[in-house]
Amino acid sequence: MPLPPILYHFFRSPLPYARTLALQERIHALQLALRRSQSHQDILLLLEHRPVYTTGRRQIASSPEVLAEEQRLTEIGADFVTTQRGGQITYHGPGQLIGYPLIDLGRTTPTIGIRDYICKMQTVLRRYLSESHGIVSVPSDNTGVFLDAHTKIASIGVQVRHRLTTHGFGLNITPEIYPWFDQIVACGLADVRQTSIAAVSTGKTSENVTVPGEIDGLVGRWGKVFERDMEKLDVAREGELAEMIRVLEQEAQYAGPWSRTPDSASP
């Protein structure tokens, strides 16, 4: 019996991280409730975040070091959120394409574990960079996608519960990310700098590289690597999933701009 398509949706306005995390949790609960009847849907959420620094479960939210970082980073205009994903502190914000696959790993044939899932996600990103932009990546002992031992273009941090995935990847698209990443040691890698598609893409100028312009190509590679059909979610239709996404879309549209940037913040 063929698997149902993975539904995907791209949010046009940058989303607040905490509300997006809550959306993932609600979808996870809905998938779990519908799984026995096999009526649950796999979905890939694609978006940009409003500026936010997140920590993974390795770091203790109440530790003095984390509390000091939270104070410092919120003072420059970003949100700060402790999560249950893997990995250490990182940044998400405009200029970075975020992908949150909410997928039932039990549907894959053969079924795969979390390591194979992460490897497949890395394959999607590496193949997309190569085929769409002529960007060659290299293997690394660290999770993510690297162009060399000291240059990173994509991060991965996932959580799997009941074989249902949450969290996902962040792919750097434009230079907007740089002043924010400069404030931290991302993922605990002191000797690694961040780069973006706009900075290293062959045959394109930075003005021609945008987050919305990357969606179709990335979705296509996701479907090929995971061997699933991909179908755009119709948010106008009835149903709990579509309603949750509509509500968050409206909140993002009315949120307005964030007030500060690292360049405008006081030292």
Buried (B, 14 or more C-beta within 10 A) or exposed (E): EEBBBBBBBBBEBBBBBEBBBEBBEEBBEBBBEEBEEEEBBBBBBBBBBBBBBBBBBEBEEEEEEBEEBBEBBEEBBBBBBBBEBBBBBBBBBBBBBBBBBBBBBEBBEEEBEBEEBBBBBBBBBBBBBEEBBEBEBEEBEBBBBBBEEEBBBBBBBBBBEEBBBBBBBBBBBBBBBBBBBEBBEBBBBEEBEBBBBBBBBEEBEBEEBBBEBBBEEBBBBBBBBBEBEBBEBEBEEEEEBBEBBEEBBEEBEEBEEBEBBBEEBEE
